[in-house]
Amino acid sequence: MSDAVVHQTVSAQGDAVAGMPAQPEALGCHAGKAELRKAADAAGKSEVLARYAADYPAGPHDQPQSMCPAFGSLRVGLRMRRTATVLSGSACCVYGLTFTSHFYGARRSVGYVPFNSETLVTGKLFEDIREAVFKLADPANYDCVVIINLCVPTASGVPLQILPKEINGVRIIGIDVPGFGVPTHAEAKDVLAGAMLNYARREAEQGRVQAPRAPRGDRPTITLLGEMFPADPVGIGMLLAPLGLAAGPTVPTREWRELYGALDCAAVAAIHPFYTASIREFEAAGRPIIGSAPVGCDGTADWLEAVGTTCGVGRAQIDAAKNAVLPAIRGALAAAPIRGRITLSGYEGSELLVGRLLVESGADLRYVGTACPRTRWSEADCAWLESRGVRVQYRASLEHDLAAVDEFAPDLAIGTTPVVQKAKARAIPSLYFTNLISARPLFGVSGAGSLAQVVNAAIGGKARFDEMRDFFEGVGEGDTAGVWQGTPVARPDFRDKYRKAVAAQAKKRKSEEMV
């Protein structure tokens, strides 16, 4: 796919697609979440929305603030070899997702099938998608073509499920990833990963499949579930070696054939515990699931115990594996202590694991907020943190995270972009979780001391923040915001005049309505 988008001819007329309910008019993004959900239910999408509601339960505030959820599925598709990813949605949404994808390092085109109100309601959009898929399905270039419905096509009932499952030997996967149905982009990764695992599992059940690129060793493997720092699977493999096990593929995978290797494992390590759809596929394949991760000393000991017990490893071998690594982890933690009060929040799904590592490093951690939901695969991490006085907030909103900063007055706030912005405005050192914390090794010996340098350096910069706050105090806020040649002069008399005029106008309208 050489062009940035897949342009399809949009005709003025089109017949309604069989199975696609007729829509009196096309809904736009401005319709609002409630209306879009109502329309999607009426258009035949109630089953998929019900499954998402069960897999990714929202919090009391509906869902956290996050980037467009579809970015997660798009990211998974764009990182896979020989996979074409096509978006079906409003042009503004597609532009934003494409921009964000390339900002995060995507090196391939994002497909796009444009539409207008007429092609949407008549079913011509589906025909355009089908035509685009047939054009892309070249086995010389692709193993798989992924089509992602965004909000408006989902709400309008565009039936990707009736696309051919295979064209010229190329797998076709259509998914709905609406912002009103999938809470976060992290969980949208699971939507596509789970769909791919389902397809690959059914292929494997039917007969022989293509072998993974990496040759299979003679040791049973542990599949790793969740995106990780590139060095972490290597480190986990070193932890598993004394148990007679090896690290298997990481899901989401980088190639279709790796899905078969991921399914062919002794057990699955749910490093990121919110991959509900993927876990369902592994359980359907008869694979046991192990929660938490080898983080810090306690976490590594518990995880090795769980892996060894699950895989039938003998007691002596499990104890030997622990003895081989735990002293080194203790030494690394002692050599890189963290001193300071910290609040932590993010939307990647590894927040509780990072929290455990901070606590074992000596940090006074008061709060961990994650945009992801509570699942049984993170219960051990939650219990461990809470037993040490850390408040854990699942489905954390921005308001939760900012309230924690206000309440605990930390020496360092680790969080999302708006949390970092607010903290720095208050002269509190802060670090962006996604780029500066989660993009580091977390597990085993290499993870034990990985956070200390960046965290301690940030805490040590408090004096510079105080100097900047004192220097810029009162600048750039309220009446002084913007660029001025001189000092702005406040005119409260003008504000009072206009306030009275607005109130009088409102009173007049109310009186006219009563007549």
Secondary structure, 3 states (H helix, E strand, C coil): CCCCCCCCCCCCCCCCCCCCCCCCCCCCHHHCHHHHHHHHHHHHHHHHHHHHHHHCCCCCCCCCCCCCCHHHHHHHHHCCCCEEEEEECCHHHHHHHHHHHHHCCCCCCCEECCCCHHHHHHCHHHHHHHHHHHHHCCCCCCCEEEEEECHHHHHCCCCHHHCCCEECCEEEEEEECCCCCCCCHHHHHHHHHHHHHHHHHHHHHHCCCCCCCCCCCCCCEEEEECCCCCCHHHHHHHHHHHHCCEEEEEECCCCCCHHHHHHCCCEEECCCCCCHHHHHHHHHCCCCEECCCCCHHHHHHHHHHHHHHHCCCCHHHHHHHHHHHHHHHHHHHHHCCCCCEEEEEECCCCHHHHHHHHHHCCCEEEEEEECCCCCHHHHHHHHHHHCCCCEEECCCCHHHHHHHHHHHCCCEEEECHHHHHHHHHCCCCEEEHHHHHCCCCCCHHHHHCCCHHHHHHHHHCHHHHHHHHHHHCCCCCHHHCCCCCCCCCCCHHHHHHHHHHHHHHHHHHHHHHHC
